Amino acid sequence: MKIYKALFWIALIVGITIFSIGAYLKFTNQASNGLTAGRFGDIHHERITGFSGMFLGVMFIVLSIWTYRMYKEEKEKFDKMD
């Protein structure tokens, strides 16, 4: 039960951070460029824009809401056992 609560807080903090970085990138009209390694060792040039950063942030926030609901359901089951 506590793992869901911890996952909720981690996902919420990460989501808000990524969303705020995306909002900053969109506000300043910039993008983050970098190199990443692929699955087979290929090197790719990647770019994160403001919209994609905000989209990823929203996805993490939705994940945190989902884990919070799971935590509440587990807590209700645990409280009924007492």
N, C-alpha and C positions, 0 to 999 in steps of 0.2 A: 504494500500500500504506500509506503513512504517513497518507494522508487518513482512512483507516478508523480508525487508531489515535487520531488527533486527534478525530474524530467520536465515538469511544467515550468519551474523557475528557470532552468537552464534554457529551454526553448524560448521562453518569453524574453529573457535578457538578450539572447542571441538575435532573436527576431527584431526587437526594437533597435538594437545596434546596427544590424544590416540595413534595416529600413531607413534609419537616420543617415547612414553613409550614402545610401541610394538617393535620398532626398537632397543631401549636400551636393552629390555629383550632378543631379538634375538642375539644382538651383544655380550652380556655377557653370553649367554646360560643359562638363568635363567627362572623361571616361578613364577607367583604370585598365591599363594594358599590362600584359605579362605573358610569360612562357609557362606552359604546363607540360608534364609528361603524360603521354597516353598509356593505354593498357599494355601495349607491346613495346614501349620504350620510345615511341615517336614523340617528337617535340612539336607542340602546337602553339601558335600565337593566339591568345584569348583576350577578349575585351568585355568588360562589364560597364554598362552604361547606367545612367540614373534610373531608368525605367526597370531594367533587369535587377538592379539592387533592391529597389522598392518591391518588386514582385517576389523576390526571394525572401525578403523580410516579412511580407504578408503571409507567405507560405509557412514560415516558421511560427508566426503568431497563430495561424490556424492550427498548426500542430500542437502548440501549447494549450489552446482551448480544448482540443480533443483529449489531450492527456489530463487536463483538469477535470473534464467530465468523467474520464475513467477513474480518476482518484475519488471523486465524489461517489460513484457507484460502488467502488470497493469499500469505501468508508461506511456507506449505508449497510452493506452486507455484513461488515464486521460489527457494526453497532447492533444489528438485529440478533447476532449470535450471543450477545451478553444477556 
